[in-house]
Amino acid sequence: MIPRIALTPGEPAGIGPELVVKLAQRGSAAQLVAVADPALLRQEAINANLPLQLLPFTPQSPALETPPGNLYVQAVPMAEPGLPGVLNIANAPYVLETLRAATRGCLGRHFDALVTGPVHKGIINDAGIPFSGHTEFLAGLAGVGQVVMMLSAKGLRVALATTHLPLKDVSTAITGSHLEQVIGILYQSLRTQFCIDSPCIGVCGLNPHAGEGGHLGREELEIIEPALTRLRAQGLHLIGPLPADTLFTPPQLARCDAVLAMYHDQGLPVLKFKGFGSAVNITLGLPFIRTSVDHGTALDIAGKGRASDGSLMAALSEAVQLAKLQKP
């Protein structure tokens, strides 16, 4: 089986297009389809002094392997030509259209998975388009009410109960029903996507020392622990809530197939310290496979040929593995 993978390079002024061109040099046993402006990819290849042949993508044709130096392309035109490192509000709608086109392809079964490059949230919002991130945007396109953001690196999986929220809003967002939804999606995804028969999930507390018995906050006693008790009654194997500085230690992690952090910067610094440059962002709960890089647009090095495609390669490898597990 040859998986067909959609690639969206992300922000055209960032390193995403360069990474896609570099990835194309390796070739792939999957069919790699860049959903992007062909002119942008050709210019990036020229800037990097790399060979690149763009091949037309036909959804109705059988999937083919991608030879080194080649890339299949589904064309989405940019509004204006771009310059590396220079953001342009006019191209913000282009970035979102690549995601829409790739998502339509996934929902229509033309693609087996979607791999996304880094976007720049600020320029999209500056263009007057409310946008909090890939995860939420793709969930809206797929008509899914709840998805879960999980990053994976070197034997560690970290999922998030909340994603791109100001810290002052995190406590309000953590409710019993929300935690049950998130943990349910995480548990089922570990079973169905990752083929772990009886996954064990370690759950962080919200407060220091997991609330210290209520002396440092009552969310653990009143929200988190009751939610875990209800889920355990359904047969889920859950550890916690434990303080994050206890759960993120080798003896505890050895017991877990994944860790659920309560907020973005509780879990992701540990994950990125362990595997930055090779970590993969995976969206759970979508009706298709989506993986992504673990880094941003790196405008300061865009167009200079210095960007490493390690995380994009890891995201592609993860997408191909997951696609093969799900294919009949």
C-alpha positions, 0 to 999 in steps of 0.5 A, spaced: 500 500 500 502 506 498 499 512 502 498 518 499 500 524 503 498 531 503 503 537 505 501 544 506 507 548 507 504 553 511 506 561 512 510 562 505 514 567 508 517 562 513 521 556 513 515 551 511 516 551 503 524 550 504 523 544 508 518 541 503 523 542 498 528 539 502 524 533 504 522 532 496 530 531 495 529 524 499 524 521 495 518 517 499 515 510 498 509 515 499 506 519 494 507 526 497 502 532 494 504 539 496 498 543 496 501 550 495 503 555 490 507 551 484 511 558 483 513 558 491 516 551 491 520 553 484 522 559 487 524 556 494 528 550 490 532 556 486 534 559 492 536 553 495 540 550 489 536 544 489 533 540 483 525 540 483 520 537 478 513 538 480 508 533 477 501 534 476 496 530 482 490 526 479 486 524 485 483 518 480 489 515 479 493 510 483 498 512 488 505 512 486 511 513 490 515 519 490 522 519 486 527 523 489 527 531 487 520 530 485 513 532 488 506 532 486 502 538 487 495 540 487 495 548 486 493 553 490 495 560 488 498 566 492 495 573 492 502 576 491 509 573 490 512 572 497 519 574 500 522 569 505 522 572 512 517 578 510 510 577 512 504 579 507 497 580 510 495 579 503 497 571 503 494 570 509 487 567 506 492 563 501 495 559 507 488 558 510 485 555 503 491 550 502 488 547 509 481 547 506 483 544 500 487 539 503 482 537 508 477 537 503 482 532 500 482 528 506 475 528 507 474 525 500 479 520 501 483 522 496 489 523 501 490 518 507 493 523 511 495 531 512 502 533 514 502 541 516 508 546 516 508 552 520 503 557 520 504 564 523 498 566 527 499 573 528 499 575 520 492 571 519 489 575 525 492 581 523 489 580 516 482 580 520 481 572 520 480 570 527 485 564 528 487 560 534 491 555 531 491 549 526 488 544 531 482 548 532 481 550 525 482 543 522 476 541 527 472 546 525 473 544 517 471 537 519 465 539 523 468 536 530 466 539 536 472 536 540 479 534 538 486 533 542 493 536 541 498 531 542 505 531 541 510 525 540 518 524 541 522 519 543 518 514 546 514 520 550 507 522 548 504 528 551 496 530 550 493 537 552 487 538 556 487 545 553 491 548 548 492 555 546 489 559 552 491 565 556 493 562 563 488 566 566 483 562 562 485 555 563 482 553 570 475 555 568 476 551 561 477 545 565 471 542 567 469 535 568 465 534 562 471 537 558 476 532 561 472 526 560 471 528 553 479 529 552 481 523 555 476 519 552 478 521 545 486 520 547 484 513 550 480 511 543 486 514 539 491 510 543 487 504 542 485 505 534 490 509 531 496 506 535 494 499 536 495 499 544 490 494 547 489 497 554 493 504 554 495 507 560 494 515 561 498 519 566 494 525 568 497 531 571 494 536 576 493 543 575 496 546 581 503 545 584 503 539 588 496 537 585 493 542 589 496 539 596 490 536 598 486 543 597 491 547 600 494 550 593 487 549 589 481 545 589 481 543 582 484 536 583 479 535 589 473 538 585 474 537 578 479 532 576 479 526 581 471 525 580 472 525 572 478 520 573 473 516 578 468 516 573 472 514 567 475 508 571 469 506 572 468 505 565 474 501 565 480 506 563 487 505 566 489 512 569 494 514 573 493 521 577 492 526 578 499 527 580 504 533 580 507 535 573 514 535 576 512 528 579 509 525 573 514 527 568 520 523 571 522 516 568 519 511 573 512 514 572 513 515 565 515 508 564 508 506 566 504 511 561 503 510 554 501 518 554 501 523 559 495 528 559 497 535 561 492 541 563 495 546 559 500 548 553 506 550 557 505 544 563 507 539 558 510 541 552 517 544 555 518 537 557 516 534 550 520 539 546 526 538 551 526 531 550 525 531 542 526 538 539 527 537 532 524 530 531 517 531 535 511 530 532 504 534 533 498 529 532 491 532 532 487 526 535 479 526 534 479 528 527 476 523 521 483 523 518 490 523 520 493 529 521 501 530 523 505 537 524 512 539 525 513 541 532 516 548 531 514 555 528 515 559 522 523 561 523 522 568 519 529 570 521 532 564 517 527 563 512 530 563 505 537 562 508 538 554 507 539 553 514 532 550 516 532 543 518 527 538 515 528 533 521 521 535 524 517 535 518 521 528 516 518 525 523 511 528 522 511 525 515 514 518 517 508 518 523 503 520 518 505 514 513 505 509 519 499 511 522 496 511 515 498 504 514 495 501 520 489 504 518 489 502 511 485 495 510 
